[in-house]
Amino acid sequence: MNLVLDEAKEITRDDEGNEGSRDLGLLVARGTLLVLISPIDGKEEIANPFLNADDDD
């Protein structure tokens, strides 16, 4: 799996806790680099749209 991000920004932090950032623009992350994908604002559980309650398989 590859991930393409537009307007990507890199945020770095040194040993002293100082933060810096730089704009990367268009970024293609190869599948071997992807470890975790998570939204900034947390998560929300939604109903499964593919689950049909009438099916008793």
PATIFI-212689 format. One record per residue (C-alpha): residue in one letter; x, y, z; residue number from 0. Coordinates in Angstrom, 3 decimals, padded with zeros to 6 digits. Layout:
! residues N
@type A | c1 X | c2 Y | c3 Z | seq NUM .
...
END
This chain:
! residues 57
@type M | c1 000.000 | c2 000.000 | c3 000.000 | seq 0 .
@type N | c1 001.203 | c2 003.497 | c3 -000.828 | seq 1 .
@type L | c1 -000.118 | c2 006.726 | c3 000.662 | seq 2 .
@type V | c1 -000.196 | c2 010.038 | c3 -001.240 | seq 3 .
@type L | c1 -000.493 | c2 013.227 | c3 000.818 | seq 4 .
@type D | c1 -000.894 | c2 016.747 | c3 -000.546 | seq 5 .
@type E | c1 000.282 | c2 019.789 | c3 001.429 | seq 6 .
@type A | c1 002.214 | c2 017.513 | c3 003.820 | seq 7 .
@type K | c1 004.112 | c2 019.084 | c3 006.707 | seq 8 .
@type E | c1 006.977 | c2 017.522 | c3 008.675 | seq 9 .
@type I | c1 007.115 | c2 018.327 | c3 012.382 | seq 10 .
@type T | c1 010.385 | c2 017.639 | c3 014.191 | seq 11 .
@type R | c1 011.347 | c2 017.778 | c3 017.859 | seq 12 .
@type D | c1 014.895 | c2 017.764 | c3 019.234 | seq 13 .
@type D | c1 016.178 | c2 016.361 | c3 022.537 | seq 14 .
@type E | c1 015.444 | c2 019.654 | c3 024.307 | seq 15 .
@type G | c1 011.788 | c2 019.668 | c3 023.233 | seq 16 .
@type N | c1 012.110 | c2 022.413 | c3 020.620 | seq 17 .
@type E | c1 009.723 | c2 021.939 | c3 017.706 | seq 18 .
@type G | c1 010.322 | c2 022.846 | c3 014.106 | seq 19 .
@type S | c1 008.403 | c2 022.246 | c3 010.912 | seq 20 .
@type R | c1 008.830 | c2 022.387 | c3 007.161 | seq 21 .
@type D | c1 006.407 | c2 022.095 | c3 004.267 | seq 22 .
@type L | c1 006.958 | c2 018.987 | c3 002.149 | seq 23 .
@type G | c1 004.216 | c2 019.554 | c3 -000.438 | seq 24 .
@type L | c1 003.188 | c2 016.393 | c3 -002.307 | seq 25 .
@type L | c1 004.441 | c2 013.291 | c3 -000.506 | seq 26 .
@type V | c1 004.340 | c2 009.638 | c3 -001.578 | seq 27 .
@type A | c1 004.942 | c2 007.273 | c3 001.352 | seq 28 .
@type R | c1 005.810 | c2 003.741 | c3 000.265 | seq 29 .
@type G | c1 004.042 | c2 000.889 | c3 002.009 | seq 30 .
@type T | c1 007.182 | c2 -000.189 | c3 003.879 | seq 31 .
@type L | c1 007.321 | c2 003.238 | c3 005.568 | seq 32 .
@type L | c1 003.731 | c2 003.251 | c3 006.844 | seq 33 .
@type V | c1 003.510 | c2 002.312 | c3 010.507 | seq 34 .
@type L | c1 000.465 | c2 004.161 | c3 011.847 | seq 35 .
@type I | c1 -002.232 | c2 006.347 | c3 010.339 | seq 36 .
@type S | c1 -004.337 | c2 008.235 | c3 012.859 | seq 37 .
@type P | c1 -006.513 | c2 011.365 | c3 012.726 | seq 38 .
@type I | c1 -005.468 | c2 014.400 | c3 014.759 | seq 39 .
@type D | c1 -008.937 | c2 014.936 | c3 016.235 | seq 40 .
@type G | c1 -009.371 | c2 011.430 | c3 017.615 | seq 41 .
@type K | c1 -011.727 | c2 008.798 | c3 016.316 | seq 42 .
@type E | c1 -015.418 | c2 008.046 | c3 016.158 | seq 43 .
@type E | c1 -017.104 | c2 004.669 | c3 015.727 | seq 44 .
@type I | c1 -019.619 | c2 004.459 | c3 012.887 | seq 45 .
@type A | c1 -022.101 | c2 001.760 | c3 011.912 | seq 46 .
@type N | c1 -020.867 | c2 -000.759 | c3 009.344 | seq 47 .
@type P | c1 -022.605 | c2 000.227 | c3 006.073 | seq 48 .
@type F | c1 -021.862 | c2 -003.210 | c3 004.560 | seq 49 .
@type L | c1 -023.483 | c2 -005.209 | c3 007.350 | seq 50 .
@type N | c1 -027.011 | c2 -006.271 | c3 006.539 | seq 51 .
@type A | c1 -028.959 | c2 -007.100 | c3 009.715 | seq 52 .
@type D | c1 -031.478 | c2 -009.166 | c3 007.719 | seq 53 .
@type D | c1 -028.849 | c2 -011.692 | c3 006.569 | seq 54 .
@type D | c1 -028.501 | c2 -014.682 | c3 008.891 | seq 55 .
@type D | c1 -025.456 | c2 -016.371 | c3 007.286 | seq 56 .
END
